[in-house]
Amino acid sequence: MRGIDMIKGHKKGRWLRPKVTPEMEKEMRKMREAGYTIAYIASQFNVAADTVRYHLDPKVRERAIQKALEWNANNPERSKASKKKYRKLHNARYASRIAKQRRMKGCEK
């Protein structure tokens, strides 16, 4: 766990924290059940304490989802621009999804 390093981010060269995998989440749960603090678990996985809370507490996760949905509803233009920028940065991911959807629908394109 201690060996998890920061990973290189997008084209702009930002550094991003690693995504929490299901294995990491399982290990976080074990550590929490063993009595470790949220801050200690976060330091071991090189993530923020809020990230640990999000993955371990369903109430925190639900609140975050609701806040995101409310923000999207209250800021439709900014939300659309943000999603467009994300799609542009993650083009391969979206291209494969679109191709899969077209195959499922039977489209020729």
C-alpha positions as semicolon CSV with decimal commas, in nm:
position;residue;x (nm);y (nm);z (nm)
1;M;0,000;0,000;0,000
2;R;0,278;0,241;0,087
3;G;0,425;0,202;-0,260
4;I;0,134;0,365;-0,443
5;D;0,273;0,671;-0,618
6;M;0,107;0,964;-0,782
7;I;0,030;0,895;-1,146
8;K;0,087;1,132;-1,435
9;G;-0,231;1,313;-1,531
10;H;-0,372;1,443;-1,857
11;K;-0,186;1,620;-2,134
12;K;-0,145;1,929;-1,917
13;G;0,094;1,736;-1,693
14;R;-0,112;1,755;-1,376
15;W;-0,058;1,489;-1,115
16;L;-0,360;1,286;-1,016
17;R;-0,416;1,053;-0,726
18;P;-0,480;0,692;-0,822
19;K;-0,835;0,567;-0,861
20;V;-0,966;0,349;-0,581
21;T;-0,998;-0,004;-0,712
22;P;-1,237;-0,263;-0,564
23;E;-0,934;-0,435;-0,407
24;M;-0,825;-0,110;-0,245
25;E;-1,177;-0,051;-0,116
26;K;-1,187;-0,399;0,035
27;E;-0,855;-0,338;0,208
28;M;-0,980;0,000;0,334
29;R;-1,281;-0,174;0,488
30;K;-1,060;-0,431;0,659
31;M;-0,838;-0,159;0,801
32;R;-1,136;0,041;0,926
33;E;-1,284;-0,268;1,092
34;A;-0,945;-0,326;1,256
35;G;-0,976;0,019;1,414
36;Y;-0,752;0,236;1,198
37;T;-0,850;0,600;1,159
38;I;-0,975;0,748;0,833
39;A;-0,668;0,975;0,818
40;Y;-0,428;0,681;0,859
41;I;-0,606;0,476;0,592
42;A;-0,598;0,774;0,356
43;S;-0,224;0,819;0,410
44;Q;-0,159;0,449;0,340
45;F;-0,344;0,460;0,007
46;N;-0,225;0,810;-0,088
47;V;-0,582;0,941;-0,121
48;A;-0,776;1,214;0,056
49;A;-0,967;1,135;0,376
50;D;-1,288;1,236;0,197
51;T;-1,217;0,965;-0,062
52;V;-1,194;0,703;0,212
53;R;-1,518;0,829;0,367
54;Y;-1,687;0,820;0,026
55;H;-1,595;0,456;-0,022
56;L;-1,668;0,339;0,333
57;D;-1,981;0,532;0,431
58;P;-2,294;0,491;0,215
59;K;-2,444;0,811;0,360
60;V;-2,145;1,016;0,246
61;R;-2,157;0,856;-0,099
62;E;-2,531;0,923;-0,136
63;R;-2,487;1,285;-0,025
64;A;-2,209;1,338;-0,282
65;I;-2,423;1,189;-0,559
66;Q;-2,720;1,408;-0,464
67;K;-2,504;1,721;-0,456
68;A;-2,367;1,640;-0,802
69;L;-2,717;1,586;-0,940
70;E;-2,839;1,912;-0,787
71;W;-2,541;2,102;-0,926
72;N;-2,603;1,958;-1,273
73;A;-2,969;2,059;-1,253
74;N;-2,889;2,411;-1,129
75;N;-2,601;2,474;-1,372
76;P;-2,700;2,312;-1,703
77;E;-2,466;2,519;-1,923
78;R;-2,160;2,466;-1,703
79;S;-2,251;2,100;-1,663
80;K;-2,275;2,052;-2,039
81;A;-1,941;2,229;-2,093
82;S;-1,775;2,020;-1,824
83;K;-1,903;1,695;-1,972
84;K;-1,792;1,803;-2,320
85;K;-1,442;1,879;-2,192
86;Y;-1,428;1,541;-2,015
87;R;-1,534;1,359;-2,332
88;K;-1,266;1,544;-2,528
89;L;-0,997;1,442;-2,279
90;H;-1,121;1,081;-2,267
91;N;-1,206;1,035;-2,634
92;A;-1,101;0,669;-2,663
93;R;-1,328;0,572;-2,377
94;Y;-1,629;0,737;-2,538
95;A;-1,548;0,618;-2,888
96;S;-1,552;0,255;-2,773
97;R;-1,884;0,307;-2,592
98;I;-2,043;0,468;-2,895
99;A;-1,919;0,188;-3,121
100;K;-2,059;-0,071;-2,880
101;Q;-2,398;0,104;-2,866
102;R;-2,413;0,121;-3,245
103;R;-2,333;-0,250;-3,273
104;M;-2,606;-0,330;-3,023
105;K;-2,860;-0,121;-3,216
106;G;-2,753;-0,273;-3,546
107;C;-2,634;0,055;-3,700
108;E;-2,395;0,041;-3,989
109;K;-2,192;0,354;-3,897
